[in-house]
Amino acid sequence: MKLVYFITPAVLWILGLIIGTGKANFLIAGYNTASKEEKEKIDEKALSKFMAKFLFVLGFIQCILPIAQVLEVNNIDVILIFENILFFLVAIGGVVYMNTGNRFSK
C-alpha cells in the first residue's frame, strides 16, 4: 500500500480545519487579493465555513483511489479516471457556487 496517496487528502483536511477557524482567510484565493473595502462587504465567517466544507469534500474524493488500492480493486485505471472527473466537477461546481448569487455578502 502506498501511503503517499493519503498525503493529498490529509493536506486538504488540515487546510480545511485551519480555514474553518476563520484565522487563515488569507489562504483563500481572491479574498486575499481583495481591497479593504471589498473585504468589508464579505461575510468572512460564512466564507470560511464554506471553504472548510469544500476542502473536506475534495479530500474525501481524493481518498477514493487509496481506498480502492487497499481493497485491491482490479480496475484502478477506471477508478482513477472517475476520481479525477469527480474532483474536477466538484471543484468547478464549488467555484461557480461561491461566485454566483452574492452568497457571502454581508
C-alpha positions, 0 to 999 in steps of 0.5 A, a space after each residue: 500500500 502506498 501511503 503517499 496517496 493519503 498525503 493529498 487528502 490529509 493536506 486538504 483536511 488540515 487546510 480545511 480545519 485551519 480555514 474553518 477557524 476563520 484565522 487563515 482567510 488569507 489562504 483563500 484565493 481572491 479574498 486575499 487579493 481583495 481591497 479593504 473595502 471589498 473585504 468589508 462587504 464579505 461575510 468572512 465567517 460564512 466564507 470560511 465555513 464554506 471553504 472548510 466544507 469544500 476542502 473536506 469534500 475534495 479530500 474525501 474524493 481524493 481518498 477514493 483511489 487509496 481506498 480502492 488500492 487497499 481493497 485491491 480493486 482490479 480496475 484502478 485505471 477506471 477508478 482513477 479516471 472517475 476520481 479525477 472527473 469527480 474532483 474536477 466537477 466538484 471543484 468547478 461546481 464549488 467555484 461557480 457556487 461561491 461566485 454566483 448569487 452574492 452568497 457571502 455578502 454581508 
